[in-house]
């Protein structure tokens, strides 16, 4: 570096490099300018000056200088390396890799460039290149531990675990007998545990066990050591030894479910599907009875038997489990019990038990068969549990009566208002649910969870403005909305996006959905720093686990929701583009191609100028506020020139944008029905026949009985049958593919679409959603049978679900299903009178629903709230001041009945 310079300037060049490494950028610039005065075309100095400017957020100057430097010295590995670093800082990893490779052609043994290249190859999952680069690093510097470990990890990531083991063993062969020293014992122990996990992964279990016994004294993490040994012994079917270790682990942590499940496996008492024989149940009962005697404080050993016990034994165990928690007052009790509702018959047993406990406490003040008097709060917690039970079973009237009784009993318990809000939300009264959630929030203004729950309920009620004001109460002062974005508050952005979508504001909806997508991009980028850190610190097992997590990151539920929301927005934009966008596209299409290109260039320049001016204005306005006490200026936030997403809805081809997110869903959420539904809708709009057919096949594979799968199947082949005869070679090819694939669909074997629809209806005649889908397809296939399709829906009966309740019948219809049927009648079938009749009918089933305007939809309990005044006065973040000012009435549980829904709009 700087070899072409005289000694004085060469020393100055070293100062530039050192200043860059120590982040003394001004000093580095000064040294660079000194060299450039004498040698203005020195390529390496120009490149280093550009790299320094890049760290000072002067990117345009940085790129210009680096390119000039490279142009002046194309054969300098320094210039190419710096160019790669510049691209890497902007996350242009592929371009950075190209630059590094060019640098290595000039200096193939440069360790710094090889190390930087290996990090980018790990980031981009170029695993073959990663192995090659790591091998080269090891060859150049074999006395460096990190190079051995990196080479082993590279082979492991390339699915060559046996080679990774060989590399680690070769590394161990270079160590002395007394290795490691005291300060490296933990790192060496981690390496040994990683090697053992590789042996286990390769199926060499005996060898792994031998290695563990041999290296036990050198492994510091004894807990991981014992867990791994027990796991290996279990796989080797050495059950007695594994049982002994798991029992010792349970002594340390008797609430660890993994240890308990593993203990069951050691005793041959574990079933993947949860089905056990009578003999197994007896043995399991005895096991957990002994564990309960040994670990009486453990909740896990009391809870797990509820999963496998049946009948009277289940009721007895549930009774013993529930009683102390009701006495203690555990609000999360129902959440703990809710998985049991998936077991046939257990919901009815729990209902009988809860009602029995409630009746006994109400009449005698104690539990059945117990002489000990319970505290008064036990009745309240029991009523809360009963209300949650009926809410789960969709018996909302009973649930509301029970929760109202609990509030009347103890009006100062915050959880009661939160749960009542949840019940009202499930019952279809979102405004009242938001009011109750805000009531709960106002009772403890310092509780962030209550604030978040209130915000969620407000967004469900489409009160977006009020929800944002409430959410920012727990953010920093200043640009509070951006604080929510910086905190990656994805649940808020998703709920906000869904609310805007329901209200038809596609710009804001897209803004929120794409913000969530950006968070996942940031998470992917965040792994970069760990590629070197984890190898240096030897946290190898955690590192590999993190990389595997990153590989399936986009399969996460939040990303799926955001991508699906963005696709729906783009499809809606395609179906009904905004007026301004449509007019602009018409005007652009009339212009010649050259003028269109010039106009777009002018628009881009105007946007860049506006952004630059906005940034300069913001910098001037915030100079004083961005300065710290030490006088150092903080980095300013980039200006958002499209806060409401107005430019997002002006996209030229919405379907192309939607396709980007669809591909991500197809790659990461291929087992989701929604992914293929969106694929079908999108490709039908794009007239991609084969891709739409592929979506239909995937839907049938996942769930052939789904109403949505049936709709897509009928719609697709109805569309194909209505197409004219194929004319071009490509059309004939598509037609031949469809004809060849059609026999593979069992539903279509020798049947017309009308017959397929009739068979589907006959098979699922008792289900409302299936009848509605069949009626919709009947109208599509035979428009003259519209009245018959309507009659098919109206003749549906709300049957009693299996497992009828003690208090009253449990109906099958869900509120959202009924809303969807109403929309079908009102829009697709366009029968408003019939839709109104359906609305009246559903109002009887869902009296709290505001959509159906049920009898109880305009009545709810809400407490006096001074929320508006508190936010205006700025005292919400000071709970003590707020309570002193006006919350005494709220804390005393003052409630009144509101009979007008307009009063529930939360001002």
WORAFEN-V967602 format. One record per run of one state. SS is the DSSP state (alpha for helix, beta for strand, coil for the rest). FROM is the first residue (numbers start at 0). TO is the last residue. If there is no record, write none. Layout:
SS:FROM:TO / SS:FROM:TO
This chain:
coil:0:5 / alpha:6:20 / coil:21:23 / alpha:24:37 / coil:38:41 / alpha:42:54 / coil:55:57 / alpha:58:71 / coil:72:75 / alpha:76:88 / coil:89:91 / alpha:92:105 / coil:106:109 / alpha:110:123 / coil:124:125 / alpha:126:139 / coil:140:143 / alpha:144:156 / coil:157:159 / alpha:160:172 / coil:173:180 / alpha:181:200 / coil:201:203 / alpha:204:217 / coil:218:220 / alpha:221:234 / coil:235:237 / alpha:238:251 / coil:252:255 / alpha:256:265 / coil:266:276 / alpha:277:293 / coil:294:298 / alpha:299:302 / coil:303:303 / alpha:304:307 / coil:308:309 / alpha:310:327 / coil:328:331 / alpha:332:341 / coil:342:344 / alpha:345:363 / coil:364:375 / alpha:376:391 / coil:392:394 / alpha:395:408 / coil:409:412 / alpha:413:426 / coil:427:428 / alpha:429:442 / coil:443:446 / alpha:447:459 / coil:460:462 / alpha:463:473 / coil:474:478 / alpha:479:485 / coil:486:488 / alpha:489:501 / coil:502:504 / alpha:505:536 / coil:537:538 / alpha:539:550 / coil:551:551 / alpha:552:554 / coil:555:555 / alpha:556:574 / coil:575:577 / alpha:578:589 / coil:590:591 / alpha:592:620 / coil:621:625 / beta:626:626 / coil:627:631 / beta:632:632 / coil:633:646 / alpha:647:649 / coil:650:652 / alpha:653:667 / coil:668:671 / alpha:672:684 / coil:685:687 / alpha:688:702 / coil:703:705 / alpha:706:721 / coil:722:727 / alpha:728:741 / coil:742:744 / alpha:745:747 / coil:748:751 / alpha:752:762 / coil:763:766 / alpha:767:780 / coil:781:781 / alpha:782:793 / coil:794:798 / beta:799:799 / coil:800:809 / beta:810:810 / coil:811:813 / alpha:814:827 / coil:828:830 / alpha:831:844 / coil:845:858 / beta:859:862 / coil:863:865 / alpha:866:872 / coil:873:877 / alpha:878:885 / coil:886:886 / alpha:887:890 / coil:891:893 / beta:894:897 / coil:898:899 / alpha:900:903 / coil:904:906
